[in-house]
Amino acid sequence: MSNEQPSRILVAEDEANLRLVLQKELQRQGHEVRVAPDGEAALRLLEESNVDVLLCDINMPRMDGLELLRRVHQRPNPPEVIMLTGHATVETAIEAMKLGAYDYLSKPYHINELDTLVKRAAEKRRLRVDNQRLRAQLARQSGMPEIVHVSDAMREALRLVERVAPSDASVLITGESGTGKELIAHAIHRLSQRKDASFIDLNCAAFQESLLESELFGYEAGAFSGAKGRKLGLFELADNGTLFLDEVTELPAPLQSKLLRAIETQTFYRVGAVRKVQVNVRIIAATNRDMPQAVSDGSFRADLLYRINGFQINLTPLRERPEDIEPLAQHLVRQLGGPNPPEITPEAFAALAAYPWPGNVRQLRNCLERAVLLANDGRITTSELPPEIVNPAATAFVTAYVGTTAGGAGGAPVEGASSVVQPPLREVERQQIVSALEQTNWHRGKTAEILGISPSTLYRRLRDYNLTRRS
């Protein structure tokens, strides 16, 4: 039992010697065991503690085993019940099973046989309780997740979510990194007819090309070196549910054609398989790139775009809905600050409102997480904000950067940034990335946070500029 979770057992047995033997032997097997001399005592103990398995003699004084079984199954989350008797008959066995007994053992029995049965019964109850817990969690999450906003732009986006969710239409969510595309995808799923099935997400930029196909479609045993058994892919795990493809434009060209076929036919082959798998999956995709540009430069198939873009929802960047910054900041501080969140001073709010937020809500959250950790006397002042937020001069690169790499639709520069964007943009961008890398000792995750971009966008920029760590 050293590698297994100990089971909590209650033994209801009127024979004192047998009761003691059962207690000692089951404790020796690693279980937690309590005992009762009759059914009424057993019920009192069930009120006091949580029990996985009840071992119950049928013939007991004051309350027999069958009546105890009936009473137990009137309780919420009852234990599994194993009936023990030296007077086995077919009739009592059938009656016990009809009343919900897990199994039935006739005396005499071997302790190893009983131990095995107890473990199986305890595992069944744990699975039942876990299933109830997960269903309750799903019920709490059903409906629209909390998306803090006051702006008309976000109100319109959520209106579109509510309209498209009940259908099976494929949805393409566009917008800059950090605007909340995954949150919108979750909202669509929770408001859909598929809400009780799986929501499976895949970041298409997070896997090497060689691994992405097997991650998406799964593989059969022997499909390649190291494939010792069958693995179900995310497409299959999302059957009857929703598959969310984040950063879908990062899919390699060969996989785009296979995905297109899978979406069109709702069938696919696992890697190394000769039989098709049939599924029923809704596709929600997201990207921070300009999709027409991706199609025109040949990096994304036009027919796949038409297939995933059954309905498009575009999320406005935070700098274009500044009225959302204050309620978002207050909400995030309450989330991050625990039972006594700090207060944001008016000066800090003014600095937050003046900043263009190239990393959008994700960057705002990172900024406030830092501020909450540094806050003194229950207040967040400008001293706790990052220097680039407080110092307007530090945002010169950011203002230029927003229009190109932070994922703005169409890559249009920000109004008023033309003097910065013009000739030196590429070099300015490279120098800012190098500067951020040096600040973090070339830690890519922290660098992405400083720049307000996703790690995958940073990886592409490192590749584009051929940046490697200096010795």
N, C-alpha and C positions, 0 to 999 in steps of 0.2 A: 504493500500500500504506500510505499515511500514516494512514488511518483503520481499517486492518485489523490484526489480530494477526499478527505474522510467523510463518511456518510453519518448523518445524525439519525439514530435508531431508537425507537421506543418498543420495548418488549412487554406485551400484556399476556401474562401467563400465571395461572393460579397455583401451579405446582412450584413450591419454593426452591427445591433442589434444581429442577430444570431451569427455572428462571435465573438462578445464580450461574449455572453452567453456561447458558446462552450469553449472559452478560460478560463473563470472563473471556469466553472464546471469541466473541465478536470484538471485544476490546483488544484482544491479542492480534486480531486481523487489522487493527488500526481504526476501527469505527468508534464514534462517540455514542455510548449506550446508556439509556435510562430504562428503568423497569417499573411495572405496575402490577399489582396482584389481581386486578379485575378491570372490567370495562369502565366503571365509573372513575376509578383512580386514573386510568389511562386518559380519559377525557379531560380531567383536571390538569394533567401534565401537558396535554396538547394546548391548553389555554396559556400555559406559562412559557412554552418554548416552541421554536420552529423545528419540525421533524421531517426528515426525508422519507423514511420507511417505517411503517408500523407492522411489527410481527405480532399476530393476534391469534391466540388460541380460540377455538370455537366454543368449547364447553367451559364457561367460567361462571362463578356465582355473581349475583346482583345484576349483571348485564352480560349476556352471552356475546360471542364474537360477531354474529351476524347483525345484531342490533347495534353493536359498536361500529361495525362497518357502515351501516346506514347513517348513523350520527356523524361519523367522520366525513362522509361525502356531502354533508350539508354545510360544511365549513368552506370558507374561501381558501384556495390553494391547499387542498388537503394532501397529506402524504400518500405515497403508494402503499397499499396494504397487501401483505402476504399472509394468508391464512394457514395456521398450523393446527393439526388435529391428529389424534390417534384413532379417530372413529370415522374414517373416510368412507363416504358413500358418493355415488354419482350424483344423487340429488343435491346434497349439500355443496358439492363442488360447483355444480351448474348454478345454483342459487347465489353462491359467493361471487362467481364471475359476473353474473347478471347485475349484481349490486355494485360492481366496479372494482373487485379485487384484482390486483396485478397478477397474482398466481396463487398456487395452492400446494402445500407440502404435507405429506402424511408421515407421522411418526412411525418408526425411527427414521432419522435422516442424518446424512453426513454433514459436518460443519462446513466443509469445503463447498458442498453443494448449496448450502444455505448462503454462504458468503458470496458465491457467484451470483445467486439470485438477488441478493441485497444490492450488490453493486449495479446490476442492470436496472433494478427498480429505482435506485437513487438517481442514476443517470437519466432515466426517463423523466423523473420529476424535475430535475434541473433543467432539462431541455424545455419542458412545459412552462416552467416559471420564466425562463429566458425569453421564450416566445411571447408570453403575455407582456413581459416588460418591453420588448421591442415593438409590439403592437400598440402599447400605450404611448411609447415614444413617437411612433408614426402618427398617432392620433393627435398628439400635441403639436406636431410639426405640420399637420395638414392645413391647407389654406395658404393664404399669402404670407410668406415670411416677413419679418419686420424690415422694411426698407424705409429708412428715415428720409423724408423729403418735404419741402414746401413749394418747390419750384413747379411751374407749369410743364417744363420739359419732362421731368420725372413722372408727373401725374399722367401725362400723355403716354409715356412708355408703359406704365402700369395698366393703363386702360387697354392698350394693345395686348398686354399679357393676358388679361382677363378675357379678351375676345378670342384669342387664338388657342388658349389652353384646352378647352373642351374638345377641340378637333384633333385629328391625327396629322395635321400638316407639319412638314419639316420647317424648322425655324432657324434663321440665321441671325445671331446677335452680333452687332458690330459696335465698335467704340474703342477708345484708347485703353491702354493697360490700366487696371485699377479702378475702372468705372463701375464694376459690379456685375459683369456679364454672367459669372457663375451663379450669383444670387438670383438673377433673373431666370436662368435656366431651371434652378430649383423651384422657383415660384410657378413656372409653367407646368412642371411635373406635378407639383402638389395640387394644382387646380384642375388637373386633367383626369380623364377616366382611368388612367394608369397609376394613380397615386398609391395604390396598395401594392404595386409591383416595384421592381428595382429601379433605382436611379444610378446608373454607372457612368463615371466620368473618366476621360482619358485626355491627358495633356499630350498632344501630338508632337510637341517639341521636346518632351522629356525623355524620349527613347531613341537609341540609335536605329538607323534604318533597318539593320539586320534583325532587330528584336521587335520592331513595331508590328510586323505582320502576325507573328505568333502571339503577341499581346492582344491584338485586335480579334484574330480569328481562332486562336488556339492551335494545338498541334496534336498529332498522334504519337504513340510510342514508336521510337525508332526513326522519327522524321529527320532528326539530325543528331549529331554527337551530343550525348547528355540528356536526350529526351527519353527518359526511362519509362514514362507512363503518359497517358492522355492528359492534356491540360485544356480546360474550357477557356475560350477567349472571352473578352469583354462583350463582344457582340452577342454571344450565346448567353452570357450571364444576364444580359439586359432583356432577354425574351419576355414579351408582354409588358415591358417597361420602357424606359427612356435611356438612350445612349447620348451622352454629352461629349462632343468632340471639341475641346478647347484648342485654340491656335491651330485650326484646321488647315490653314494655308501652309503649315510646316510639313504636311504629309509629302513624302517623296512621290515622284511621278508614277512609278510602277504600282504603288499602293493606291493611288488615287483611282486608277481604272478598276482595281479589285473592289474598292469601296463603292464606287458607282454601281457596279454590277450587283453587289450585295444589297444596296439600298433599293435598286429597281426591282429585283426579284425576291427580296427577303430570304435569299438562300446564299450559302457560301461553302467553301471547302476548308476544313482545318488543314494546316500545313501537314503534308504527308498523307492526307486522306484521299480516298477514292469515292466516298459517299458524301452527298450534299447534306448540309444541316439546314433545316427550315426554321425560321424565327419570325416573330412579329415585334418589330422594334421601331420606336419613334426616334427620329434623329433631331437633335438640337446641336447646332454648331456655333462656334464663336471665333472671332478674329479681331485683331487690332490693326490689320492692314487694309489698304484700299483695294477692294476685291476687283473692280474693273482693271486697275493697274496690274494686279497679279495675273489676271487672265491675259492682258495684252502683252506682258513680258514673257509669257509662256510658262510661268512657274505654277499655274493652277489651271486645271481643265475647265473650259467653259461649260461643258455638259454636266460636270459634277456641281458647279456653282448653281446651275439652274435646278438641279435636283435637291440641293440642301436649302436653297433660298425660296422655299414655298411661301414664306412669310418673313419679312425682315423687321427687326426692332433695332433701332440705333440709339445708343446711350450717349447723352450729351456730356462732354467733359466738365469737370467740376468748376473750372475757371469761367465757363459760360453760364453757370447757375450759382453765382456766389451767395445767393440767399439760402442755399442749402448748407453752407459751411458752418454757420453757428449751431443749428440744431444737430448736425452730424457730429460736431466737436463735443457738444454736451452729451450726446448719446454714447460716443466712444469713451469719453472720460468716465461715465458711469459704468460702462462695461469693464474698463481697465483698472478702475480705482478701488474695486472691492467695496466693502460696506460703507466706507467713508471717503468717497471720491473727492479730490481737490477741486477747488473753484478756479475757473479761468478768469483772469482779470480783464477789464475792458481793453487795456493796452495789448494784451496777448491776443484777444479776439481781433483787434484791428490789424495786427500783423498777419494773423491767419487769413483774414479776409483779403488782404492786399497781395498775397502770394498767388502765383498762377497755377500751382499744383500740377506739374507735368505727370506725376504718378497718381494723380486723382485721389480717390478715397483710400486706396491702399497706402499711399504716401502720407496722407493725413493721419491715418491710424498709427503708422510707424513713428511719426513726429510726436503724437500725443502719448504713445507708450513710453517714449524717452522722457517726455515732460513729466508724466506721472511718477516715474522713478526718481526724478531729480527734484520734485516739488518739495518745498519747505513750508511749514506752517499752514498746510492745507490749501496752498495757492499756487497756480501756475502763472508765472509772469513771463515777460519776454526773455528773462535770463535762462529759463529752462527750455526755450525753443532753440532749434538748431540755428547756427549763424546765418545760413542762406535764407532762412525765413525772415529773420529780423533785419538783415542788411539787404536793402533792395539792389545794391550793386552786385551782390553775389548771384542774382537771378538772371544776369544777362545771358549766360549760356543757356539756362533753362528755358528762357523765353524763345530763343532760337530753336532749341532742341525740340520743343513741343510740336512745332510744325512739321517735323520730319520723322523722328524716331519714336516718339511716344505713342504713335499709332493714330494720329488724327486722320479723320476721314478725308481722303484725297490728298493728304500730306500738305495741306495749305498752311502757310505760315500764319502765326498769330498776328492779329491787327496791331500795328505799332512796332513790330519787330523787324521791319524791313532793313533798317540801318545795320542791324546785327547780322541778319540772315545773309546778306548779299555775298561778297566774295569769300570770306574766310570760314564759312559755316563748317565745312568738313574738317578743317584743321582745328577749329575751336572745339568741335565735338570730340575729336581724338584727344586733344590735350586735357579736356575736362574728364574724360574716362581715365586717362593715365593718372591724373591728379587724384581722382577718387580711389583708384586702385592702390596708390601709394599711401593714402590715408588709412586704408584698411589692411595694409600689408598683403595686398593682392587676394583678399578674401572676396570671392565673387558674389556670394549672397549679400554681404554687407554693402558691397559696392553698388549692387543693383538697388538696394534700399536708398542709399544716398542719392543716386541719380533719379530715383522714382520710376524705374522701369522694371519689367519682369526679368528674372534670370535668363530666360531663353533669348530675350532681346539683347541682353548684354553679351551672351555667348556669340550671337551673330555679329555684333559690332567688333568683338575681339577677333573674330575670324576675318571680317572685312578689312580691319586695319592691321592684321597680322601681328597682334599684340601678344607677346608671351612674357612670362615673368623674367625679370632681369636677375642675373646672378649677383 
